[in-house]
Structure formats: C-alpha cells, structure tokens
Amino acid sequence: MARRPRATHAEAASDGEPPIVVRSYEAGDAEAVWALHREGVMETTPQYPEVDPKYEDDLLNIEREYLWPGSKFWVAQFGHGGPLIGMVAVRRLDTQTARLRRMRVTASWRRKGLGRRLVHVVEDWCREQAYIRIILDTTEHQAAAHRLYERAGFTRSGERTLGPLRVFDYEKRLR
C-alpha cells in the first residue's frame, strides 16, 4: 500500500484562506482542548460524564496521559496562532495496538475533510511506531463518526453498553 504524504504540516486552502495546521499538543492548548471536547460531548452524549465519572480525567492531564513514548495528542489549528478547530489522540495499549481517542472537530469545520485528515495523521504516525492495529470506540449517537471511521477502513468489532449508552468498538489493521 502506498503511503500518503505526511499530514502534520500546514496546508493552505485553495481559496486563499489561512492554512490548517495539525501539530502536537502544547500546554497552552489545554483550555481550548477542553472547550472543543465539551462542545462535542454536549452535542452527542451529554450524559456520558455522569455515566462514567472518570470519562474526562485524561483531559485534565494530557501531558501524563498522552505525551509519552507510544502515545500522542494533536490539535488542528486554523492558521498559525488561530483557534483550535480539531483534535485527536492516540494511546499505546501494547506493542502492537494503539487506541484512537478524543477525535473532535468543531461544528463549523465538520464535513470539510478535517476529520479524515486527522485520521490519516493518526494512521501515518501509528505506522511509524510499528503498530499493527488501531482500535477505537464511539457511541450510537455519533453517526457521522461511524461513517468517517468506516470510510477510513475501520470495521465494527463489537458492541457493548455503558449505562444507557450503546458503544461500538472499531478496529483497523495497518498491515
């Protein structure tokens, strides 16, 4: 399979808009990351934090949870120094498996290819880390996320319940 070009650099929009920059998380991003996360949760599964009280704990200390070997956290920014418009993280589960987490794209940037671009960033990075599969989960309320992941080659590998929520597990083999 041919590799895609690395997608972690700035790409200018064709209409002269500032570039979208996908970069590693920095400590100064914490407040904007939290706001982006809460926007997504409130739109799709506002009950999630009540069902799982520790659901958001990882976002309270991103450095400890995601910035260590085998794990990573990215943000997408509109222009250099502009607002954060997306984010995604990967957490190492074992030497062969990474878990995609915290995929969010702000409402005004959805359906413009940013989610697909963030998935490509994750896949490319996971290949560089020699992972052979990526797993993730999403709730029944996130139909757009299901379509995004399925179009990217993820297959549904399971289903479970978490309180009142149906959670779907996905997997993608990288080789």
Backbone torsions as a table, in degrees:
resi	resn	phi	psi	omega
1	MET	NA	131.3	179.4
2	ALA	-71.9	139.7	178.8
3	ARG	-83.1	143.3	174.7
4	ARG	-77.8	155.9	174.5
5	PRO	-61.7	150.5	177.9
6	ARG	-57.6	136.9	-175.0
7	ALA	-111.6	22.7	-177.0
8	THR	-97.5	9.6	179.4
9	HIS	-105.8	176.6	178.9
10	ALA	-76.4	138.3	175.5
11	GLU	-126.6	120.4	-179.1
12	ALA	-74.2	142.0	175.1
13	ALA	-71.5	151.9	-177.0
14	SER	-70.3	-18.3	-177.7
15	ASP	-95.6	16.6	177.4
16	GLY	86.3	0.9	177.1
17	GLU	-64.7	159.3	175.0
18	PRO	-59.7	155.1	-178.9
19	PRO	-70.9	155.8	170.0
20	ILE	-92.3	126.0	-177.9
21	VAL	-107.8	122.9	172.9
22	VAL	-105.4	119.9	-174.4
23	ARG	-142.0	168.3	177.0
24	SER	-66.8	146.5	175.9
25	TYR	-59.1	143.1	173.7
26	GLU	-126.7	153.3	-176.4
27	ALA	-53.9	-34.1	180.0
28	GLY	-69.3	-7.3	179.7
29	ASP	-86.6	-8.1	-169.1
30	ALA	-53.7	-48.5	-177.0
31	GLU	-64.6	-44.0	179.8
32	ALA	-67.9	-36.4	176.9
33	VAL	-63.4	-44.1	179.0
34	TRP	-60.9	-44.6	-179.9
35	ALA	-63.0	-42.1	178.8
36	LEU	-63.6	-43.5	177.2
37	HIS	-60.1	-50.0	-176.7
38	ARG	-64.1	-35.4	175.9
39	GLU	-57.2	-49.0	-179.2
40	GLY	-64.9	-43.7	-179.4
41	VAL	-63.7	-45.2	-177.7
42	MET	-64.7	-29.1	179.6
43	GLU	-78.3	-29.1	-172.0
44	THR	-116.2	-47.9	-174.2
45	THR	-140.5	66.1	-176.1
46	PRO	-62.0	-20.0	179.8
47	GLN	-81.5	-11.2	-174.3
48	TYR	-54.1	-50.2	-179.3
49	PRO	-60.7	-26.6	177.2
50	GLU	-76.3	-37.4	-179.5
51	VAL	-68.9	-39.7	-179.6
52	ASP	-128.0	92.3	-175.1
53	PRO	-56.8	-21.8	-179.8
54	LYS	-96.6	7.1	-175.3
55	TYR	-54.2	-36.2	-175.1
56	GLU	-103.5	3.5	-176.3
57	ASP	-56.7	-36.9	-178.4
58	ASP	-62.0	-31.2	-178.9
59	LEU	-78.6	-10.5	176.5
60	LEU	-83.5	-13.0	176.5
61	ASN	-149.9	71.1	-177.0
62	ILE	-61.1	-38.6	-179.3
63	GLU	-57.9	-46.3	-178.9
64	ARG	-70.2	-37.3	-172.9
65	GLU	-84.6	-30.4	-171.0
66	TYR	-128.8	-12.9	-175.0
67	LEU	-105.5	64.3	177.2
68	TRP	-145.8	163.0	-174.4
69	PRO	-52.8	129.0	178.9
70	GLY	91.5	-4.9	178.4
71	SER	-130.0	158.6	-175.0
72	LYS	-161.9	153.8	176.9
73	PHE	-135.9	126.8	179.4
74	TRP	-117.4	154.3	170.2
75	VAL	-126.1	150.5	174.1
76	ALA	-109.5	131.5	-173.2
77	GLN	-126.4	139.1	177.3
78	PHE	-84.1	103.3	-177.2
79	GLY	74.8	167.8	177.3
80	HIS	-75.2	117.5	-179.5
81	GLY	86.2	0.5	179.8
82	GLY	-80.7	-175.3	-177.8
83	PRO	-70.0	153.1	173.5
84	LEU	-75.7	132.3	-177.5
85	ILE	-120.9	-5.0	178.8
86	GLY	-166.6	166.4	177.3
87	MET	-160.7	160.1	175.0
88	VAL	-162.9	151.3	179.6
89	ALA	-136.0	160.7	174.4
90	VAL	-132.5	136.2	177.0
91	ARG	-123.4	131.3	178.4
92	ARG	-70.2	126.7	173.5
93	LEU	-99.0	-42.5	175.1
94	ASP	-158.7	-173.9	-174.3
95	THR	-65.3	-17.0	-177.4
96	GLN	-111.8	-14.6	-169.2
97	THR	-127.1	131.1	173.1
98	ALA	-116.3	149.6	177.6
99	ARG	-113.4	120.1	175.4
100	LEU	-75.8	131.3	-178.5
101	ARG	-139.3	162.0	168.0
102	ARG	57.9	33.6	175.1
103	MET	-70.0	120.9	177.4
104	ARG	-144.3	139.7	170.5
105	VAL	-132.6	128.9	-179.0
106	THR	-61.6	150.7	-171.2
107	ALA	-51.8	-43.8	-175.7
108	SER	-70.4	-10.5	-179.7
109	TRP	-110.6	3.5	179.1
110	ARG	-73.1	152.1	178.2
111	ARG	65.5	28.3	177.8
112	LYS	-122.9	10.7	176.8
113	GLY	93.1	-3.0	-177.8
114	LEU	-69.2	-41.3	177.5
115	GLY	-59.9	-44.1	177.7
116	ARG	-60.7	-42.2	179.4
117	ARG	-63.0	-41.3	179.2
118	LEU	-65.8	-37.9	175.8
119	VAL	-62.3	-40.9	179.0
120	HIS	-63.9	-39.8	177.4
121	VAL	-60.0	-45.8	179.1
122	VAL	-61.1	-48.5	-177.8
123	GLU	-61.5	-45.8	179.6
124	ASP	-60.3	-45.7	-179.0
125	TRP	-64.5	-41.5	179.4
126	CYS	-64.2	-36.8	175.3
127	ARG	-63.7	-42.9	178.5
128	GLU	-60.9	-30.9	179.7
129	GLN	-85.1	-0.7	179.5
130	ALA	70.0	23.8	172.3
131	TYR	-70.2	150.1	177.3
132	ILE	-108.3	-11.8	175.2
133	ARG	-152.5	154.7	176.0
134	ILE	-121.4	134.4	173.8
135	ILE	-118.5	160.9	176.4
136	LEU	-160.7	168.4	170.9
137	ASP	-138.6	157.5	179.7
138	THR	-153.5	156.4	-177.1
139	THR	-89.0	166.3	179.0
140	GLU	-60.3	-24.2	-176.7
141	HIS	-78.9	-6.4	-174.6
142	GLN	-106.0	61.2	-176.0
143	ALA	-59.6	-38.0	179.3
144	ALA	-64.5	-36.6	177.4
145	ALA	-66.4	-39.9	177.7
146	HIS	-57.6	-47.5	-179.4
147	ARG	-62.4	-44.5	179.3
148	LEU	-57.0	-51.0	-177.1
149	TYR	-67.2	-41.0	180.0
150	GLU	-65.5	-40.0	176.8
151	ARG	-66.0	-26.4	178.9
152	ALA	-85.2	2.4	175.8
153	GLY	97.5	6.6	175.4
154	PHE	-78.6	145.1	176.5
155	THR	-118.9	144.9	179.2
156	ARG	-70.3	127.0	-175.5
157	SER	-114.8	-4.2	179.7
158	GLY	179.2	172.4	178.4
159	GLU	-148.0	142.9	180.0
160	ARG	-151.7	172.4	176.6
161	THR	-115.6	148.1	174.0
162	LEU	-133.8	98.7	-172.5
163	GLY	58.6	-126.6	-179.5
164	PRO	-83.8	-0.3	-174.5
165	LEU	-95.9	138.4	167.7
166	ARG	-92.9	128.0	-178.3
167	VAL	-115.9	131.2	179.1
168	PHE	-106.7	131.8	176.9
169	ASP	-95.7	140.7	177.9
170	TYR	-127.7	157.2	179.1
171	GLU	-147.1	146.9	172.3
172	LYS	-137.7	128.2	175.0
173	ARG	-86.9	134.1	-177.8
174	LEU	-93.6	-16.5	176.3
175	ARG	-155.9	NA	NA
